[in-house]
Each structure stands twice: as structure tokens, then as C-alpha cells.
Amino acid sequence: MYLNVHSQYSLRFGTMSIPALVEEAIACGVTQMALTDINNSTGIMEFMRECDEKGIKPVAGLEFRRAKRLLYFGIAQNKEGMKELNDFLSEHNLEQKSLPDLAPAFVNAYVVYPYGHQEPLKANEYLGIRYDQLNSLFNKDLSGIREKLLALQPVFIADKIEYRLHEYLRGIDLNVVLTEVTAEDKCAPTDKFLAPGQLEAKFSRYAFILDNTRNLMNRCVMDYPKGRVNLNRKTFTGNKKNDRELLEKLAISGMEYRYGKSNKEALRRVKHELKVIYELDFCAYFLITWDIIRYSSSQGYYHVGRGSGANSIVAYCLKITDVDPIELDLYFERFLNAQRTSPPDFDIDYSWDEREDVQDYIIKRYGSQHTALLGTMSTFKDRSIIREIGKVMGLPKSEIDGFTDTTRLAFNRNNDAFRKITAIYERMANMPNQRSIHAGGVLITEEPITYYTALDLPPKGMATVQWDMYEAEKIGFDKYDILSQRGIGHIKMAVKLVEENQQRKIDIHQVKNFMKDPAVNANLRIGNTKGCFYIESPAMIQLNRKLGCDNYRVLVAASSIIRPGVASSGMMGTYIKYHHAPDTVKYLHPVMEEILKETYGVMVYQEDVIKVCIHFAGMDGTDADILRRGMSGKYRSKKEFDKLVERFHQEAITLGRPEDIVKEVWRQVSSFAGYSFSKAHSASFAVESYQSLYLKTYFPREFMVAVLNNYGGFYDRALYVQELQRTGGIVHLPCVNNSDSIVNIMGVDVYLGFVGIHGLNEAFFELIPEERRRNGLYKSLEDFIKRTAIGLENGITLIRVGALRFTGKSKKELLWDIHLLLGAKTKPNNNAELFCMEAKNYSLPVLVNTTLENAYHELELLGFPLSMTMFDLLQTDYRGEICANDLINHVGQIVRMVGQYVCEKTVQTKNNQKMWFGNFLDVEGNTFDTVHFPNNTPIYPFRGAGCYLILGKVVAEFGFASLEVLKFAKLPILPNPVIS
């Protein structure tokens, strides 16, 4: 009987995982124990499951510490007691209060103080005494505390090796070398399970203490439901019958909106789905998701519903998604079927700056006791932990740097210190390191959530559970994924900017019209898609150009075949080949032609696996999806999966399919299913891509401004500024009389914002434009200083970036003036002046800034030059033999090109070597792609931003030309005139 056991969830303190803890307890003859991790209840539910399975009685608890000091620990008598402990910790976490010296008066939980506690004990409070403290009881009157003494044998480690690991964990946590970890910082070497009989032997002179401990633990019963049960919100309206009626009403009404009143196929599918949803008791899940969408729409927020939820026509009718499952022949069973035990899963994306308000609505709407954000647990997997271990060992930085260099692995293997670090790292690698917050999961529960977890308050500022999505599902919670992405921010802001700048309103939801627009599809085909969601990367542009992609259906396929699994399997190349020559496709069987003609016999989607199982093998939709999940490694049992495989073969042969064809179809299905991608997911991506592309096609300036203001996408800021210039936008440097905190647009004039200026204090981002709006344009440098109370350092930054050019003075003159006005030693005046004093004028020689100096200022303060291009900065006038648009005319030839670096991608070859794909801009602003094979690239590596001279062979595939690099080198730029 152990009252004070800790797992790895006592972060950077305990060393045993929950399974290892239980196995160690069994080995030591333990029959009951209490898990009391430090300031968290992360492992409680897992602990109870593991103990129940292994025949040990689990007791739940929490240890409360403030800084390093153990205050007390709580032992739950039952489920209600665990809630009390979780509520107590949650209150202090959420209100950011320190834990008190004394525990509150719990009703269903015991409190155990360490021996030596002097305060009077309440009825439910006890003293825990360690066996090495028993001597202090000798000749002492115990009548007052006899009933209150409990045997305290903390458990943190399993053995001596783990004790050493514990010391390293403490060193990492405290950020000190191993010799500086004091006894107070760590557990005792004896804080482990004792061999059978040892605990009883050590307390043999005070057997009543063991009796007290045993009796207390016997009174504790963890009356939680066994196995996975549905712990989610059970109803939306408060009544299941009302839920059913409301969902049907909304679905039918939405169907009429989407399809009209006479679409029989839509009605049939809606009724079929509703029946499955009713039977699986997921009405509340659909209605809550609908309610979230209803709220966000009422606020003018734009969302994208994606993932397998787009397979549902009910979701489409409820406006949860904008993907038409009839149009794309999507299978509902991929999302939900009669035998599915896991919940439906909607991924709802919002703009990055709107998601938190939606989450806040959910918490307020469904109650803070019943709602929390999902947590996540990071581990020590990252190799950066090698650096942390090295620091704890006291190694110098230079030596640690050598150990983290992957190119020195062979050399390091013979180093004793490296071998020691590696041994520690391997033991530590999968241990939990710190709790964090899930990307977007929200839990909505029927019971108060603190029955199952205490709550944290991460920087996000919303209550968060102390375990992750995997544990949530095992316990019985379904999550609502409220996610964010910048692509939606681009769309939302672009629509707003068009309305403000061009006085035109856009209904961005008319996606079906965008899909038929020739100009939009032309841009898709030629790859004019930078800034557009999911279709802007070099790889996606290259794929769409190879396909000649100019319609929605092909884009949906492209969004799927670009995924790593499909691409690496060779299916991408097969699909492109047959896309251009569909008449050459040889189908295994007429049924395969019928169901896979859209994708030329290539299984592109997860739904294709289901199609084959249903139409070729005669299985029902439910079994087909279970089989698909099984091939992805998600089957519930191997035996059940094998039965379905056998059924696939039997049913197909029963339908008259030739046995050799059945075997080949199965081979293709099984080899593909493990890395396939949901068609519904691809379709959701493609809808958003079309919305972005429509805006880029017809309102390119506003769209690119929106991209910049939502912190870009795949590329860095400089490329988006260049893309904005290509649209005809006249891009101006920041200006105190024209710029806002973010980029603004007035007609064709675009002013960069203050946010992008490196080194400018954030306080001035809003202060400068706000003061200008209140009291008019700034008249001079003196006027600007007086009205903003800006200091010397920030003033110099603005001058150097050109933000005070309205004065008509050169930067050098302004720098002279600001030093005279403020002086290097003058403190900034934070109060506006009451009386305007006329400034003295000084006669100065002509001080002029050159364009080259300005460009260097911009490079430093903006990250890119605006006064000159990167090509203008080159020391050479050479711009290459050909440009990007002429590449296709030189296939097979060796050419020289000059390109401005955009990005690179590293890939691993089959021989475990590295190769690279590069993307560059030519002097005309057009992009071209490069391929760097291992035998060339290590000699001529990338060297970051700038322009390169590239020697390579022009190759082409499906009409897309690129350059196989033989040599390339970064070109020198003109020296900084200030430094030189």
C-alpha cells in the first residue's frame, strides 16, 4: 500500500511511465496504491485503466507543491473526491494564485501532510511519516496523533539507474549543472517500491501506522465507469426527441437551399444519413457544430469546414461544409457508419484572428464547468535535449555544438561524453517534457470536466485539460476541432479591402461560379497562384502546370496526389501520364473502369478504396470503411480485419470476378490505402483555393495586401511585396503621414506598415497613425517628436527606413536634426508639449543619401530592399543567357541563368543521400525551378538569400521545364558604402 506514487507526469521529476509503474508495483507485491503526481492529474484515468487490467486496486490523488516545497497531498475517497482535488488545483491555476500552506476542508478527499506539520488536523487530515523518521516517535506521547499517522513511502524511481536519470531531469528543470542539484531539489535514492515485506518490516514496531494506512486506502473506491463511455454533451436542446426533430428540420431546410425542393437523390441521401446519425446518438454533435457555425456567421466570420465531414450531405445542408458530396460522389460511410465506435470529426477553420472569439463563445454557451480546450504533451524527442543534457553535465558550448552536428555522428561515436549523453537521451526520449495546448480541440462534456482532469491556464488564457486527444478518446470525450489558418484571413481581408478601395461587394461563397470562370482557371493552369491557399508552393505550381489543371475536379485530385505517400509511390507520375492520354489506360476489369474512370484507374483517394470494396467486391459501405481503416493501421482487432480481407476475396469471386484479377485488385488496394488522402479533405482545400484564386485574378492588389497583412503563407515577405509590384501596385516605404500599423492601399498606392520595421518599438505601431488621425498630418520632424514623444533610438530607425521623407530633407540631415533635438543622453519626454517653441535653424552642408545606402537601410530594417532590386545590387551586369519563360525552348541544352533565391526543399533519396529542389526568380520576375542531385550539390551548396549564377541542363516533363544544376554559386553584391 503506497499513498504517494508518482509517474513521468510529475514532469522532470518522476521517471516511470504508467505501464512501467504498474509493472514495477506488481513485481514488488503491491496490491493497492495511490497515484499522486505533482500538481497535475494527467495520468489518473490511464492509471486506473492500467491497474484494473493488471488486478491492482487504483486510488487517485494529487500532490500539491509550491516551488520546491511539498505542502500536502490529497487522496480521493471516490469520484467526487477526485473532482474536489481537481477543482482546488484548477482554481489556483486558472486564477493564477499560489497554493496555500493549508488545504481546504475537502468532503470526499483525505489530506496528508508531511510529518512535522504543526497545525491542528481536521477530521479528514493525516500525517505521513517516512520509515527513517520513526525514531522521532520514540518515548513520545502519541495519543493525540496515533489515529492520524500514515506510512509514507514516496515512489519516484525504480532503481539506481533511474535515480541518476531523475537527477538529470532535475538539472534540466532547474537549468543547473548536476553538482548544483541539491538534496531539496530531488527525491531520495530510496523513494521507490520496496521489495515484498520490506515496508511492513520497516514499520513493524509501529504496526498501527500500517493499519491506519490500509484502512484509509480501503475506504477509497474509484467509482468511475469502466471502459470507454460517451462522456460528451448528450443533448443540444435538453431532450433527445427534440434534438432529432430539430436536426431533421434544419437538414431538410438546408437541402432545399442547396439543391431545391425536387432533388430526389439529395432527399434520399439526407434521410439515410439522418437515420445513421440518430442510431449512433450523434444528433447533439451535429447540432452543436451547427450552433458554432451559426454564431460565427452572425459575427461575419468566414469558416471552412474540411476533413472527412465533407462526405456528409447533412453537414453540407447545415452549412458546416461547402463541399457538395453528390457532385463529387463522396461516401458518407467514410465519415460515419453504423459500426464506427469513434465519433465524427469536423475540422472547422477560421481566420487566425477570429478563432479565439469562437472558442470563447463555446465556453460561455456551454458553461465553463463543461467546456475546456484540449491539451497536448510534448516529449523529450527533439534532439535539442542533447544540448540540455550537455549543459547539465557542465560541458563547454563548443563541445556540445559538436555533439548536435549530425555530420559528425561517426566521429562522435568514439567520444565518451557523447556516448553518455546518448545513453541518457535514449532513456529520456519518449518521456513527457511539458504540457501544452492542442492546435484547436475543444471538449464539451455532460458532467463537469474536473471529474476527469484538473485544468491549466496556458498563455492562450483559456482553461485547458491536462491530457491530450488520445487520452481524451480513451476516456470517452469527443473533440470539436476549431482551427485557424492564414488563408482564411487572406480571403476575409481581401474582400474587405476591395469593398473599401473599389466600393465593390463580393459574395465570396459563390464558389461554383468561380470554378467556371475562364480567367480564374487560366491562372490556375499557368501557376499564377502565389498567395493562394494550398496552390502557391513551387511543388503545387509545378504539378498544376504539368497537369494543365484548369478545373475543380482536377484540382481536387492534384490536392491529393501531391501528398507525400502518393507522390513517393509513383502514382503521381502515373496519374499525370494518363491525364494527358486517357485512351491508353488499361483497366483491370470493367467495374474498375466504371468506378475509377475519373482518375484513370489510379486510386487517388481513400474514398476510392471504399468504392472498390463496394462495387468490385460487393461489400457494404460500413465494412468497406472498416477495411480501409484497417489498412491504415486503425483496425480494432487483427482478427476482425483478417475476416474482412477474406470476405473481400470471397464476395468478389461470388460476383464472378476472376480470381487472378481479384488478387491484383487487392494488391493495389492494400498497397495504396495506408497513405491515401480523403477526397472530402482535398475538395475542401480546393474550394478555398478557388476563393483565393478568384480574388487574386480580379483584385490582385487588394489580395496581395491581405496576404501581407496576414503574415504571408509559403514564401517570405519580400516575395509577396514583389508579387504586389507585379500586379501594378506602387509600393511605398513606410511613411508617418501615410502608413498605418499594417499595409494599406489607396487606389494603386500601397504603403508598407510600421509592423514590418525591425527594431521599432511596438508601442509606435498604432500610436503614430492614431495621433495623425486625431490631430492631422505631421508638419515636420519637430512636430512629429512633440506629438508622439518618440525617443532617439526609435526616431533614428524611422529616419533610416525613410518614414520621415515627407519633410523633404535627406536622411543625413534628419539624423543631424534629431540628435540636436533629443541628443544621445536626453531621456524621451513622454508628455506632449503644452506650448510650441520655434526650433532654431542651423546651416548645414548638403547631406545626400545614395540609392545604394537606402537599399542597405531597407535590407536591414525591412528584410528586403525597395529602392533597388536584388539584381540591381549585384556587382555584375550579367543576367544569364536565358530567362524562365524561355527555358522550354532549350530542353537538353546546358545554359547559364541568374536567379534570385526564393526557397529550397531538402529530400532524402532511396540511397539515404540528400538532394535539393530550388526555386528562383529571374530578372523579369518569373520563377523557375532547379534540381540539385547529391553528386553536385554538396560542392556548391545554397548560401541563403541573394542571387546565384546557375549552370545546368534544361529538362522537361509533361511540358514543364526546369534546370538540373551542374554548378551554382552565390553572386557578390555591391559593398555597403557606409561601411566601405
Salt bridges, closest charged atoms under 4 A:
GLU23 OE2 - LYS54 NZ 2.74
GLU50 OE2 - LYS54 NZ 3.37
ASP52 OD2 - LYS226 NZ 4.00
GLU63 OE1 - HIS6 NE2 2.66
GLU63 OE2 - ARG65 NE 2.55
ASP87 OD2 - LYS83 NZ 2.72
GLU91 OE2 - LYS97 NZ 2.63
GLU95 OE1 - LYS97 NZ 3.34
ASP101 OD1 - ARG66 NH2 2.61
ASP101 OD1 - ARG69 NH1 3.30
GLU125 OE2 - LYS122 NZ 3.25
ASP132 OD1 - ARG130 NE 3.80
GLU167 OE1 - ARG164 NH1 2.82
GLU167 OE2 - LYS186 NZ 2.64
ASP173 OD1 - ARG12 NH1 3.86
ASP173 OD2 - ARG170 NH1 2.90
ASP185 OD1 - LYS68 NZ 2.60
ASP191 OD1 - ARG130 NH2 2.76
ASP211 OD1 - ARG214 NH1 3.14
GLU245 OE2 - LYS241 NZ 2.69
GLU265 OE2 - ARG268 NH2 2.88
GLU279 OE2 - LYS275 NZ 2.63
ASP281 OD2 - LYS240 NZ 2.91
ASP291 OD1 - ARG294 NH2 2.74
ASP291 OD2 - ARG365 NE 3.70
ASP322 OD1 - ARG258 NH2 3.00
ASP324 OD2 - LYS512 NZ 3.46
ASP329 OD2 - LYS611 NZ 3.63
GLU333 OE2 - HIS272 NE2 3.66
ASP345 OD2 - LYS479 NZ 3.89
ASP347 OD2 - ARG306 NH1 3.80
ASP349 OD2 - ARG306 NE 2.45
ASP353 OD2 - LYS492 NZ 2.98
GLU354 OE2 - LYS492 NZ 3.15
GLU356 OE2 - LYS460 NZ 3.75
ASP360 OD2 - LYS364 NZ 2.83
GLU388 OE2 - LYS391 NZ 3.77
ASP401 OD1 - ARG387 NH1 2.67
ASP401 OD2 - LYS397 NZ 2.93
ASP416 OD1 - ARG419 NH2 2.32
GLU447 OE2 - LYS79 NZ 2.61
ASP456 OD2 - ARG435 NE 2.67
GLU471 OE1 - ARG49 NH2 2.83
ASP478 OD1 - ARG228 NH2 3.05
ASP481 OD2 - LYS479 NZ 3.46
GLU500 OE2 - LYS496 NZ 3.07
GLU598 OE2 - ARG553 NH1 3.20
GLU598 OE1 - LYS679 NZ 3.45
ASP623 OD2 - ARG647 NH1 2.10
ASP625 OD1 - ARG628 NE 2.88
GLU640 OE2 - ARG636 NH2 2.96
ASP642 OD1 - LYS638 NZ 3.09
GLU659 OE2 - LYS663 NZ 3.98
GLU664 OE2 - ARG667 NH2 2.80
GLU723 OE2 - LYS696 NZ 2.78
GLU723 OE1 - ARG726 NE 3.89
ASP740 OD1 - ARG772 NH2 3.12
ASP740 OD1 - ARG773 NH1 3.21
ASP749 OD1 - HIS732 NE2 2.82
GLU770 OE1 - ARG773 NH2 3.56
GLU770 OE2 - ARG774 NH1 3.83
GLU771 OE1 - ARG774 NH2 3.12
GLU771 OE2 - ARG787 NE 2.79
ASP783 OD2 - ARG787 NH1 2.95
ASP817 OD2 - LYS809 NZ 2.77
GLU853 OE2 - LYS812 NZ 3.48
GLU860 OE1 - ARG800 NH2 2.61
GLU881 OE2 - ARG896 NH1 3.82
ASP886 OD2 - HIS890 NE2 2.87
GLU957 OE1 - LYS546 NZ 2.79
